[in-house]
């Protein structure tokens, strides 16, 4: 007698988190995540993290600038998530998308990974080197330093 395992029950990755930022590298990561999700029957959550207070200011101009920023950032987030959703749907994989607000992008990623029970994060890295990397830092580096689950880094 032969027993068959359900791929969904014994999937290597049950829930994949895909942080996106709308960049070409981010879309490469989306493609990899879609392939993995299809192969393993994984649930997928894609997020875009917006820092609600990227700058500080004083006076009435600050409040106006803040509203303008949030409006533009939300539009950018929605566009990136729409592209992400389309790539997953084209691959035949269902996906949940959401915009997260967080003062530190990596913190938003880590908190969401925990909240959704992700067992894999798939994200892009822009591959900056040298002084540029040192000065700008890297969200991917910060996630790798703090996370306690596998991360697939897709480079451009």
N, C-alpha and C positions, 0 to 999 in steps of 0.2 A: 504494500500500500504506500502511496506517495502523498506527502503532505505539501501543500502549497502555502507559501506565506503571502500575505497581502503586502504589496509594496508600500502602501500608505501606512499600515501599522508599524512596519519595521524599517521605515525610511531612515536613511542616514541623516538627512536634515529634514526635520519636521516643519520648521518655520525659519524662513530666510528674511533678514532685514536688509533693505537696500536704501541707504541714504543717497540722495541725488542733489545735484546743484545746477543741472541744466547744461553742464559743460560736455564737450565731446567725450572726454574721459569717463564722465559719469554715465553717459549713454553706452559706452563700451561695457561698463560694469553691469548695466541693466541687461544687456544681451547675454552675458555670462550667467547672470542670476536666473534669467528666463530659461536657459538651457538646463541648469541644475534643477530648478523647480519642476520642470517638465519631466526630467529623468527620475527624480525622487518623489514626485507627487507632493511637493512641499507647499505649505501655505506661504504667502509672500506679503510683506508689508513694505511699502516704499514711503520714505519720509523726506521732507524738505525742512530744514531747520532755519528759522528766521530769528535773528537777535532783535528783540523788540526795542532795545535801547542801545544802538550801536555808537551813539555819541551823547555827550552831555552838553547842555547849554543853559542859558539863562534868558528869561524874558519871553515875550509873546512869539518871537520868531522861532524859538525852539519848538513850541507846541505845533506851529504850522509845519515846520520842517519834519517833525516827528510823524505827523499825519501823512504827509506826502511820501515819506520814506516807507511807512508801513503799507501804504496803498501800492507803491511800486514793488516792494518786496513780495507782497502777497500775489500780485499779478505774475511776477517772475516765478514764484513757487508753483502757482497753479499751472503755468505753461510747462514747466519742467515735469510736473507730475502727470500732465496730460500726455506728453511725449512718452513717458515711462509706461503709463497705462496702455497706450497704443502698442508699444513693443511687446508687452506681456500678452495682450489680447491677440496680437498677430501670431504669437507662439502658442496660443491655445491655453494660456495659464491665467487663472483668475488672480486678482491682486487687490489689496486694500491700500489706499493712498491717504496720506494725511500731512498737514502742515503743522509743525511743532514750533513753539516759541521757546527759546532758550538763550541765556546770556552767553553760553559757550556752546558752540556747535557740537563738539565731542560729547558734552554732558547730555545734550538732547538725544544724541544717538545712543549713548549708553543707557539712559533711563528708558528709552523706548524699547531697546533690545530686551531689557529686563521685564518691562510691562507686558510685552507681547509674547514673551517666552521664546525669543529667537535662539536658535542653536547654531546660527551662522550669520555673519555679516559679510555682504559683498559690496565693496566700495571702490571707487576709482582713486588713483593718486596721480597728481600731475607730474610727478617725477622731477621736482625741482632739486637742484644740487647746489652745493657750496654755500656761498654767502646768501643767495636768494632764499635758500631753505632755512638757513640760520635766522635770517631777519624775519621772514614771513611765518615761519613755523609750518606745521602741517597737521591738519585735522586728522588725517590718516595716522600719522605718527602718534598723536595724542590718544587716539582710540586704541591703537595697538599696545600702548604703554599701560592702559588702564583696564582693558577688557579681559574677561576670563572665559572667552569662547572663541572658536575659530573665526578668522577673518581672511577672506580671499581678497587680495589687493590686485586690482586690474590697473595696469600702467599704460599710459599713452605712448 
